[in-house]
């Protein structure tokens, strides 16, 4: 039986629950039957708010299982609808940190066409995919890896992983996209550091940031 990891709560009110997702945790269930972030969130709300029975938790965006960082969950259907609209319209600001193989440029903006192909995505030359745009800055450089901060301007499937791997800089541990390096267990060195959203009822701009997992600190150049 998989051991549950204590959930780090970044913010909560009657409309939102914002958490720092551990790397390796599924956000929602799949065929493996592993525990999920949604299960953890429901259990936490039952305990914190003393709510017996079924608890509503709405999923409005996702992180890949091997990725850690900020996830916003909705506590009401109205909040879920309003937050989902924000993500559809690309209003939230999403900042990621990553350790990638090799020496990246100091900064840049990459615009690609990406298509999803089963469990993977890939860059295509023609205009047959969906536009994927990001900007990045290199903040550290080690013997074999670069530490980058990424502003994600679109939310395509595996976008950061695909665009960096396409240029010869796969995320550490990301064997699916050609990494030769290992990371921690079956996780990869990609972390959703900061998310900026509008509160679904007050419309106030809210910024949430999640600390890096402790496993990063001996790997960060």
GUKEKE-689393 format. One line per field, with one value per residue (C-alpha): residue number from 1; residue in three letters; chain; x, z, y. Coordinates in nm, 2 decimals. Example, Ala and Ser with C-alpha at 12.3 -4.5 7.8 and 13.67 -1.06 7.14 Angstrom:
residues 2
num 1_2
residuo ALA_SER
cadena A_A
xx 1.23_1.37
zz 0.78_0.71
yy -0.45_-0.11
END
This chain:
residues 221
num 1_2_3_4_5_6_7_8_9_10_11_12_13_14_15_16_17_18_19_20_21_22_23_24_25_26_27_28_29_30_31_32_33_34_35_36_37_38_39_40_41_42_43_44_45_46_47_48_49_50_51_52_53_54_55_56_57_58_59_60_61_62_63_64_65_66_67_68_69_70_71_72_73_74_75_76_77_78_79_80_81_82_83_84_85_86_87_88_89_90_91_92_93_94_95_96_97_98_99_100_101_102_103_104_105_106_107_108_109_110_111_112_113_114_115_116_117_118_119_120_121_122_123_124_125_126_127_128_129_130_131_132_133_134_135_136_137_138_139_140_141_142_143_144_145_146_147_148_149_150_151_152_153_154_155_156_157_158_159_160_161_162_163_164_165_166_167_168_169_170_171_172_173_174_175_176_177_178_179_180_181_182_183_184_185_186_187_188_189_190_191_192_193_194_195_196_197_198_199_200_201_202_203_204_205_206_207_208_209_210_211_212_213_214_215_216_217_218_219_220_221
residuo UNK_UNK_UNK_UNK_UNK_UNK_UNK_UNK_UNK_UNK_UNK_UNK_UNK_UNK_UNK_UNK_UNK_UNK_UNK_UNK_UNK_UNK_UNK_UNK_UNK_UNK_UNK_UNK_UNK_UNK_UNK_UNK_UNK_UNK_UNK_UNK_UNK_UNK_UNK_UNK_UNK_UNK_UNK_UNK_UNK_UNK_UNK_UNK_UNK_UNK_UNK_UNK_UNK_UNK_UNK_UNK_UNK_UNK_UNK_UNK_UNK_UNK_UNK_UNK_UNK_UNK_UNK_UNK_UNK_UNK_UNK_UNK_UNK_UNK_UNK_UNK_UNK_UNK_UNK_UNK_UNK_UNK_UNK_UNK_UNK_UNK_UNK_UNK_UNK_UNK_UNK_UNK_UNK_UNK_UNK_UNK_UNK_UNK_UNK_UNK_UNK_UNK_UNK_UNK_UNK_UNK_UNK_UNK_UNK_UNK_UNK_UNK_UNK_UNK_UNK_UNK_UNK_UNK_UNK_UNK_UNK_UNK_UNK_UNK_UNK_UNK_UNK_UNK_UNK_UNK_UNK_UNK_UNK_UNK_UNK_UNK_UNK_UNK_UNK_UNK_UNK_UNK_UNK_UNK_UNK_UNK_UNK_UNK_UNK_UNK_UNK_UNK_UNK_UNK_UNK_UNK_UNK_UNK_UNK_UNK_UNK_UNK_UNK_UNK_UNK_UNK_UNK_UNK_UNK_UNK_UNK_UNK_UNK_UNK_UNK_UNK_UNK_UNK_UNK_UNK_UNK_UNK_UNK_UNK_UNK_UNK_UNK_UNK_UNK_UNK_UNK_UNK_UNK_UNK_UNK_UNK_UNK_UNK_UNK_UNK_UNK_UNK_UNK_UNK_UNK_UNK_UNK_UNK_UNK_UNK_UNK_UNK_UNK_UNK_UNK_UNK_UNK_UNK_UNK_UNK_UNK
cadena A_A_A_A_A_A_A_A_A_A_A_A_A_A_A_A_A_A_A_A_A_A_A_A_A_A_A_A_A_A_A_A_A_A_A_A_A_A_A_A_A_A_A_A_A_A_A_A_A_A_A_A_A_A_A_A_A_A_A_A_A_A_A_A_A_A_A_A_A_A_A_A_A_A_A_A_A_A_A_A_A_A_A_A_A_A_A_A_A_A_A_A_A_A_A_A_A_A_A_A_A_A_A_A_A_A_A_A_A_A_A_A_A_A_A_A_A_A_A_A_A_A_A_A_A_A_A_A_A_A_A_A_A_A_A_A_A_A_A_A_A_A_A_A_A_A_A_A_A_A_A_A_A_A_A_A_A_A_A_A_A_A_A_A_A_A_A_A_A_A_A_A_A_A_A_A_A_A_A_A_A_A_A_A_A_A_A_A_A_A_A_A_A_A_A_A_A_A_A_A_A_A_A_A_A_A_A_A_A_A_A_A_A_A_A_A_A_A_A_A_A
xx 0.00_0.13_0.22_0.03_0.24_0.12_-0.04_0.10_-0.18_-0.09_-0.43_-0.79_-1.13_-1.49_-1.42_-1.06_-0.81_-0.45_-0.19_0.17_0.14_0.41_0.60_0.48_0.12_-0.16_-0.40_-0.69_-0.75_-0.64_-0.63_-0.35_-0.58_-0.31_-0.41_-0.47_-0.45_-0.82_-0.86_-0.61_-0.80_-1.14_-0.99_-0.83_-1.16_-1.36_-1.11_-1.05_-1.41_-1.57_-1.78_-1.90_-2.00_-1.92_-1.71_-1.71_-1.36_-1.35_-1.04_-0.97_-0.62_-0.36_0.00_0.17_0.22_0.60_0.58_0.55_0.41_0.10_-0.24_-0.56_-0.88_-1.23_-1.46_-1.79_-1.92_-1.95_-1.59_-1.49_-1.68_-1.52_-1.17_-1.20_-1.29_-0.98_-0.76_-0.94_-0.87_-0.50_-0.55_-0.35_0.02_0.22_0.58_0.78_1.13_1.32_1.66_1.74_2.03_2.30_2.37_2.07_2.08_2.07_1.71_1.47_1.11_1.01_0.70_0.63_0.34_0.27_0.06_-0.04_0.04_-0.10_0.08_0.34_0.34_0.58_0.68_0.58_0.72_0.39_0.10_-0.08_-0.06_-0.15_0.06_0.29_0.47_0.70_0.97_1.26_1.56_1.86_1.94_2.20_2.45_2.63_2.87_2.59_2.26_2.10_1.84_1.57_1.26_0.98_0.69_0.43_0.20_0.00_-0.09_-0.03_0.02_0.37_0.46_0.77_0.90_0.85_0.99_1.31_1.37_1.31_1.62_1.83_1.76_1.53_1.42_1.63_1.48_1.24_1.31_1.00_1.15_1.50_1.67_1.99_2.00_1.81_1.63_1.45_1.26_1.02_0.99_1.13_1.29_1.00_0.82_0.51_0.66_0.41_0.05_-0.14_-0.52_-0.82_-1.03_-1.35_-1.58_-1.39_-1.19_-0.89_-0.56_-0.40_-0.04_0.06_0.41_0.53_0.87_1.09_1.09_1.38_1.52_1.61_1.86_2.16_2.08_2.03_2.32
zz 0.00_-0.10_0.19_0.19_0.19_0.42_0.21_0.23_0.23_0.08_0.12_0.19_0.22_0.15_-0.23_-0.28_-0.16_-0.28_-0.22_-0.30_-0.48_-0.40_-0.70_-0.78_-0.66_-0.92_-0.93_-1.02_-1.04_-1.32_-1.38_-1.13_-0.83_-0.66_-0.40_-0.56_-0.47_-0.49_-0.23_0.00_-0.04_0.04_0.35_0.46_0.42_0.61_0.90_0.89_0.84_1.02_0.71_0.71_0.40_0.04_0.00_-0.33_-0.48_-0.83_-1.05_-1.27_-1.39_-1.36_-1.31_-1.45_-1.19_-1.17_-1.13_-0.80_-0.72_-0.69_-0.77_-0.72_-0.63_-0.62_-0.32_-0.49_-0.84_-0.90_-0.81_-1.04_-1.33_-1.29_-1.24_-1.53_-1.75_-1.64_-1.74_-2.07_-2.15_-2.03_-1.77_-1.48_-1.48_-1.44_-1.35_-1.33_-1.22_-1.40_-1.41_-1.76_-1.92_-2.09_-2.12_-2.23_-2.37_-2.10_-2.19_-2.48_-2.61_-2.79_-3.00_-3.14_-3.29_-3.07_-3.13_-2.88_-2.99_-2.73_-2.39_-2.55_-2.73_-3.00_-3.20_-3.56_-3.84_-4.01_-3.87_-3.79_-3.41_-3.13_-3.06_-2.75_-2.62_-2.33_-2.21_-1.99_-1.80_-1.69_-1.32_-1.26_-1.45_-1.33_-1.50_-1.68_-1.61_-1.62_-1.38_-1.56_-1.47_-1.72_-1.78_-1.95_-2.18_-2.30_-2.14_-2.39_-2.29_-2.15_-2.30_-2.10_-2.12_-2.50_-2.59_-2.39_-2.50_-2.86_-2.83_-2.66_-2.30_-2.15_-1.79_-1.55_-1.50_-1.79_-1.97_-2.17_-2.36_-2.39_-2.06_-1.98_-1.63_-1.33_-1.06_-0.75_-0.78_-1.08_-1.05_-1.28_-1.20_-1.29_-1.03_-1.06_-0.85_-0.88_-0.99_-1.01_-1.04_-0.98_-0.68_-0.82_-0.61_-0.50_-0.82_-0.62_-0.78_-0.57_-0.59_-0.46_-0.45_-0.35_-0.20_-0.38_-0.26_-0.03_-0.28_-0.51_-0.30_-0.36_-0.74_-0.80_-0.97
yy 0.00_0.34_0.57_0.90_1.21_1.49_1.76_2.11_2.37_2.70_2.87_2.78_2.95_2.86_2.87_2.75_2.50_2.56_2.30_2.21_1.88_1.63_1.49_1.14_1.20_1.16_1.46_1.24_0.87_0.64_0.26_0.21_0.29_0.49_0.75_1.09_1.46_1.48_1.20_1.39_1.72_1.56_1.40_1.72_1.92_1.66_1.69_2.06_2.17_1.87_1.78_1.42_1.24_1.34_1.66_1.85_1.92_2.06_2.00_2.31_2.24_1.96_1.88_1.56_1.29_1.33_1.71_1.90_2.24_2.47_2.32_2.52_2.32_2.45_2.39_2.48_2.42_2.80_2.85_2.56_2.71_3.05_2.91_2.68_2.98_3.16_2.86_2.82_3.18_3.16_3.43_3.28_3.34_3.02_3.01_2.68_2.59_2.32_2.15_2.05_1.87_2.07_2.44_2.64_3.00_3.26_3.35_3.31_3.28_2.96_2.93_2.58_2.38_2.08_1.77_1.51_1.15_0.91_0.94_1.18_1.51_1.63_1.94_1.95_2.17_2.25_2.45_2.13_2.15_2.38_2.68_2.64_2.95_3.00_3.23_3.13_3.26_3.06_3.12_2.86_2.65_2.33_2.09_1.90_2.09_2.43_2.57_2.77_2.97_2.93_3.16_2.93_3.12_2.83_2.50_2.22_1.86_1.81_2.15_2.24_1.89_1.87_2.21_2.18_1.82_1.92_2.15_1.90_1.99_1.73_1.78_1.57_1.23_1.26_0.94_0.97_1.26_1.14_1.23_1.03_1.16_1.02_1.22_1.11_0.79_0.82_1.20_1.47_1.80_2.02_2.23_2.46_2.74_3.02_3.06_3.39_3.38_3.60_3.48_3.33_3.55_3.86_3.89_3.99_3.89_3.61_3.48_3.14_3.01_2.66_2.57_2.32_1.96_1.90_1.65_1.93_2.11_1.89_1.90_2.27_2.44
END
